[in-house]
Amino acid sequence: MAQRNEYDAIVVGSGAAGGWAAKELTERGLRTILLEAGRSLDLIKDFTPPPGDSPSKINLVNRVKAVLSGQHVQARCMSFSPLTQHLFVSDRENPYTAARGKRFNWYRSRQVGGRLHLWGRNALRISDHEFKAAERDGFGESWPISYSDLIPWYERVETFLGVHGSPAGIPSIPDGKYDRPHRLTKVEEKLLRDLKAKWPGRPATTCRIVKHNPQRVPLPILAAEKTGLLTLRSNAVASHITVDPNTGLAKGLIFVDRTTREEHEVLAKVVVLCASTIESIRIMLNSKSPQHPEGIGNASGNLGHGITDHLLVFQAGPLSPLEEGAKSDPYDFGAQSGVYIPSFRNVGERREKDFIRGYSLLGSLGRIEPGWFFMAVGEMLPRYENFVDIDPGKRDAWGIPVARITCAHSDNDKAMVRDMSASLKELAHDCGLEVDHLERENVISRTVYKVVSPLVYTEEGALVPGSAVHETGGAPMGADPKTSVLNKFNQCWDAKNVFVTDSASFTSAPFQNPGLTIMALSARAGHFIADGLQSRDL
């Protein structure tokens, strides 16, 4: 094993959570190492569009080639194209398994910035209507925090990154700090006027989009580097947390160099897991010791249980002409979205007869091919029988045991999906939108698409679990260590110097896109960790 180094904090993962944890820790004076399993990106080579990139949403030839070259799972993602293929992992090097008959598509990115390079940048606050949903409908647990706990951290993230949006006064998506309105196309402006007249009980507004970052490296990481206290270590594949046998606390972390396969250990006073939901859970489950025989954070036996992914139903069709300038940078994926309709199901005192919780509609008109699209994004219920554990018979390219995922939609989820599909059809009909997202594809592409559709869609028409790329839960925050993994500050109940600040910490899966809340929670936890180290509570 190579020489060991010691820091105040280890942060694992350089995406939405890791960047903000590193920023808060270093700006409070803590020596921090940020471990990223993938490579550092070349700001020119990695963001120059390939020649002849097709505008097709399917890119059939490219996807077939990707399957043959080892990206057989990643090639199923809607965001996968010649433009983005290099931002997805190799499935040969990064395998996982799924329970028989319960397909799960785990789309992954390993590079500095993680999946932020593919992020649509929708920045939505979560309200108490979602944080405290269990108190209203009796399912599951409420979050141990309230909206008021996150207001200053939402503001901190929004102000630092810049968010384009407009106040709308809709209770379920509280208004944030916006630096300017999000620009709509002419047809989107008309759509909002039409919806106001035709759907008066379903308030619509513009999307709230984090400002595009042409520097490519996430701004929180750049801020952390300016402190002089950040060590950014790319190509560091995290294996497991090491434990002090005398205290049961974390003492450091073992990682494997991605290119040399050499094993290293780093030591620190605190370990912060920000590796993405399933990856953080995998690290914790692999961190077994006499003090934590079932994995660190698993004293309750609940680690890995209750994972979710947003329910996602997609619809699109032709619309012309596209407006020039709607998307000037091909890697500006936030420019793809325009209109947002927050959940109008189970709002206030209203109760749907077929399902609990709700869903939103997010869409675009006149921005990208084929012309328009809308996604219905719904809350999947966190159930104990949906879980991540370790497959004892399979390892990745670095010899680390892989995740095994067992996840399927419940009856409640399926009922919501049916209603989501009906709402999308209603929206298209009421607004005169032609439905045909394969309109630009040839006969061969259409035929192959139908043949492979079971890899992408469930029988009800939703995307297969995992495909929304909004995995949450498995290491939830809670008020009771018997039923949760973390306390209200994202701190492990059974190892107080281990924190999980990515969406594995979510108690439930609200319909709002999770990115802004991941960042707010990470900033809040970083502040809490700095206070704890300075007061020696950690």
N, C-alpha and C positions, 0 to 999 in steps of 0.2 A: 504493500500500500504506500502511496506517495505521502510526502510530508503533510502534516495536518496544520491548518491555520485556524485562528480563533477570531471571532467577531462578536459584536453586541447582538446582531440579529442575522438570521438566514431567512431569505425570502425565496420561495420556490415558485417559479413561473413569472413571466414578464408581460403578461397580458393586462386585462382590465383591472384585476385585483392586485397583481404583483407590482405594477408600476406605481399605483397609489400608496401601497404599503411602504415601498422603498422611499417614495417622496417624503411621506410624513416622518418616517424614522430618521432619515438622514438630515432633514431640516430641523429635527430636534437634537441633532448632535450625536447620533448613534452610528458607529461603524457597521455597515450593512453589506452583505454579499447577496447579490441577486443571481440565482441560478436559473438558467434557461436551457432546456433540453436540446433545442435546435440551434441553428447557426445565426450569426449576425448577417443581416441582409445588405446587399450592395444597392445603394440608393439610385444607381443608374441602371445597372443590368437587371435587377429584380423588378423594376417598375417601368420597363420599356415594353410596350405591347408587342407581341410577336407579329411578324408580317403575315398578312392574309387572315387575320383573326376574323372568324365568321360571326355575324351578329346573331346567329341562331341560338336559341335558348337550350337546344339539345346538344349540339356539337357531337353528333353521333360518332363520326369517325374518330375524333379525338378521345371520346369516352371509351371506345372499343380498344384503342391503342393503350389507354391508361390501364384498363383492366388487364391486358396482357403484360404490362410492365410492372404490375404489382400494386395498383391502386384500385382494386376491384370494389372496395367499399366507398372510398372517397369519390369515385367517378359517378356515384349515384346522387351526389349533392346538387341542388339547383344552382349553386354558385360556382360549380366546377366548370372550367372552360380553358381554352388555351391561354387566356389571360391570367388565370389564377392557379393553374395546375401545380406550379412549383410552390405554392403556399399551403398545400395539403401534404400530409405525411405519406410515407410508403406503408401500405398495409402488410407487406411482407416483413418489414422490420418492426412494425408496431401492431402486432396482432391482438385480438381480444376474442372472446367467445361469447355466444348468446345461448340461452336455454332453448332446447328443442321446441319448435313451433312458436317461438316468441322473438321474432326478428327485431333487431335493434341496430340502427345505423349510427355509428359513432364517427362523426366527422371531426378531424383533428388538424391542428396546425402547430408545428414546432419550429419557431424562429423568434428572434427578439421582437416582441410585440404580439406574439401568439395570433389568436383569431381576430385581433383588432384590425388586421389588414383586410379582413373580409367582412367587417362589421357594417351593418346598415346605419349605425350611429343614431338610432331612435332613442331619445333620452326622455323617459317618462318617470315621473314620481309615482310611488305607490301610496295609496291613501289608507286610512284606518278601516275603510270598508273592506279592504282585502287583508290588512294585517290582523284584523279581529273577526274575520269571517266565521271562524269556528264558534264564536260566541253567538252568532246569529243563526247558523244552520245546524250546529251541533256535530259537525264532522271534524275530526282531527284536533289539532292544537292551534291556539292563537300564537302569534309571534310574541316573544317576551319584550318587544319594544313597540312603541307607537310612532305614528308619523311625526309627532313633535320631537322625538329623539333624533330623527334624521334630518330635520329641516336645515340646521346649520351646515350639515355635511353635504346635503344636496346643493345648497347654495355655494359651498366651497368648490365643489366639482364643476358646477355650471359656470361659475365666474372664471375659473382658471382655464377651462377648455373652450368656453364660448359656445352658446347654444342659439340656434336660429329657431324662433317660434313666436307665438303670440298668446297673450293671456286669453283664456276662454271661459273661466268661471265654472268649469265642470268639476263637481266635487270628487269624482273618482280618479281624476288625473290632476292633482293640484298644480296650479301655475308655478313656474319657476322663474329663474333669472335669465332673461333673453337679451342678447346683444343686438338683434334685429329680427324682423319677421322672416319666416321661411318662405322663399319665393315659390309661388304657384304658377303653373301653366294656365293659359287662358281656359282650356277645357276643365281644369280642376277648379278654377274660380266659378265657372258655370255649374259644375257638379255640386259645389257647396251651396249655391243658391237653390238648385233643384232639390237637394236633400232637405234644406230648411223648410221647403214647401211641402214635400212629399213624405218626409219622415220627421214630423215635428217632435215626436217623443224620443228621438235618437240624436242627441246633439253631436255635431261634427265640427272638426276644427282642422287646422294645418298640422302636419307632423312637426315634431320637435327634434331637430337634428343637430348633433354636435358638429361644430365647425370643422371643415376638412383640414387635415394636417399634411401639407405637402412635404414636410421634413421627414415623414414616414416613421422615424423613431418616435414612440409615444412621448408626448410632452412631459408627463410626470417623470419618466426615466431621465429625460434631458435635465429636468429640474434637480433630480437627485444627483446626477453627475456633477452639476455645478457646485454642489456642496463640498466636493472633494472627499466625501466619506463613503461613496458607493464603489464597490467592486462588482462589475458586471462580468459574469462567467458564463459564456455561451457554451454549447456542446456539452452540457453537464446533465446527464440523465439521472434524475433522483431515484434512489432505490428504497431507502428506509431511514427512519429516524433512529438514532442511537440513544440509549438511556443510561443515566447514572444509576448503578445498582444500589446505591445507598439512599437515594431520594425518590427514585422512580420518575424523576423529571427528565426531560430531553436534555442531552448534552451536545448533540450535533446531528449531522446527517451524512450518510454515505451516498456518493454519486459516482457514476461511471462516465468516463470521457467518451463521447459519442464516436470519435474517430480512432482513438488509440485503444479503446476498451480497458484502459487503466482505471483502477478503483481509487477514489480519493475520499478522505473524511474532512469535513469542516466542523469546527466547534463554535458554539455560540450560546449566549444566555437565553435566547428565544428563537423558536422556529415558527415561521409563518407560511402556511400552505396556501398557495394561490395558483395551483397548477391546472385548474378547471375541475368541475365536480367529480367526474369519475376518476381522474388521475389522482386527485388529492385523497379520495377514499382508498384507492389502491395503495398509495404510499402508507397510509395509516394502517391498513390491514396487513401490509407486509412488515410493519414495524413491531414485530413480536419480541417479547423479552419475558423473563420470569416475573417482572413487575406488571407487564401488560401481555398476558399469554394469548389473548385474542386480538391483539393489535392495539396500538395506542389510541385512546379515545373511545374504546369499546367496552368500558366497564359495564355499561347498561345493556350490552348486547344489541343495541340498535344501530350501530355503525353500518352504513351501507344500505339500510332499509328506508323505504319511502322515497326512492328516487322518482323523478318525473321529467317529462319534457313537454313543452307546450303542444297542445293539439293544434294541428295546422291543416287548413283546407285552402287550396289555391285555385284561383280561377283567372283567366286572362283571355284576351282576344285582340283582333286588329283594330287600329285606330290611326288615322293619318290626317294631316301630316304631323310628324314629330317636330317639336319646337327646337330650333337651333339654340345651342348654348345651355340647354337644360343640364347637360353633363359634359364639361370640358375636359376633365381628367378621367380617363377610363377606370382609374382605381378609386375614384370618389364615389363609393357605393351609397353614401348618404344622399346623393343627388337623385337616387332612383325613386324616392318616396315623396308623396305630396300630401295626401288626405288621411285623416285619422278619425275613426268613430269609436270611442270607448264603449265598454260594455253597456248594453241596454237591457240585459237579462238579470233577473234577481237583484234589481236596484231598489234601494229604499225598502219599503214594505212589500214590494211586489215579489211574488214567488212563482217560478215556473213549475209546472206539474211534473215534468219529465226529468229535470236535473237541477243540481245546485251549482253555484258559482256562475262565472260569465266569460264572455269573449269579446274581443275587439275586432274591428275591420280596418286594415291598413292598405292604402292603395296608391296608385300612380296612373296618371293619364297624360299622354303626349310627351313622355320623357324618354322611354326606351322601347325597343322592339319587344313584342309585336305591336305595341301601341298603348295597351292598358293592362293593369293587373290589380287584383285585390286578394289579400290574404285574410282569412279569419283565424285569429290567434286565441286559443282558449285555454282555460285553466284545467290542467290534469290533476286529479286528486292524488295526494301522496298516500299510498297504501303500503303496509308492511310487506306484502307479498311481492312488491316490485323492489328489487334490491341488486346491489353489486357485492360479489364476493370474489375470492381468488380461485382461479383455475389451477389446481395443483399439477396438472399434466402439461402445461404449456408455458413457455417463457418467450420474452421478446429477444431482439437481436443482441441485447446486452446482458442476457441471463437473468432478467428480473421476472418473477411470476406475473402473469397477466390478469387483467380484470375479466370476470365472467358476469354477464349482465342478464338479469331476468326481469323483463318488463313487458307489460301488455296493457291495453286500454280496458277500463272497467265498464260496466253497464252505464254508469253515469257519464263517463267520457264518450261512449258511443252515442248516447242520446244527445249530448251536446253537439257532437260532430254532425248529426243529422240536421239539427237546427242551424248550425253554421252553414251547411251546404244550402239549406233553404233560404237563408238570409242573403247569401251571395247571389243566388238565382234571382231573388226579389230585387236586389240592388241593380243587377244587370238589366232586368226587365224595366224597372222604373226609370232608369237613366238612359235607356236606349243603347246599351252596349252589346255588341255581338260577341258571343262566347265561342272561342276557338283558339286555344293557346298553341295549337300545332299548325296554325294557318300558313306559316312560312316554310313548313317542312315538306319534303318530297314523300312519295308513297312509301319508299323503303323505310325512311325514318319513322313515319307514322306507324308502320307495321311492327317494326322492332320495338318501338316505345310501348305498344300495347302488350307485346310478348313479355317484356321485362317489368311491366308495371307492378307486379306483385312484390318486387324488390323495393319499391318506392311507396306504394299505396296499400292501405288496409282495405278490407272488404267494404267498409263504410265510406271510403273515399278520402280519408285523412292520410297525411303522410305517416309512414311507419315511425314508431317511437324513435327518438333521437334525431330525426330529420329536420326538426325545427332549429336544432343546434342551440337550444335553450335548456340544457339539462340543469336540474336543481335538486337539492335535498340530499339525503344520505348521511349528512353530519349536521343535523338541524340544531339551530338555537332553540332554547326552551327555558322554562322556569324551574324544571324539575330534572335533576341528574338521572333519575330512573327512566325517564322517557325521552331524553334528548342527549346530544353529544356535546353541545357547546352552551355556554351561558350567554347572556345578552350582549356581551362584548366580544363574541366570537372566540372565546377562550375555552379550551377543553376542560371539562369537569375533572377528569382524572389525571391531567398533566398540565398544570396551570401555566407553563411556559410554552405551550403549543397552541397556536391559533389557526383557524381556518376562515379565510375571509372571501373566498370565491363563492359561487352560488350553491356549493354543497351545504352551505350554512343556512340556506333558506328553509323556513319552517313549512311553507306552502309555496305554490307556484302561481302567484297572481297573473292575471292576463296581460299586465304591462310588460313590455320588453325589459329584461333584467339588468341590462348593462349599467345604467345610471345608479341603480341601487347597489350593485356589486362594488362600484367605485366609492360610493358614499360609505358603505359598511367598512371597506378597507381603510379609508382615510380615518374613520372614527376609531377603528381598532388600532391603527398605527399610533394615534394620539394616546390611546389608553395604554399601549405597550410602553411608549416613551415615559409616560407618567409613572408606570409601575417600575421600570428600571431605575429611574431617578430616585424614587422613594424606597427602592430595594424591596418592594413587595413581590417582585419577580426574581 
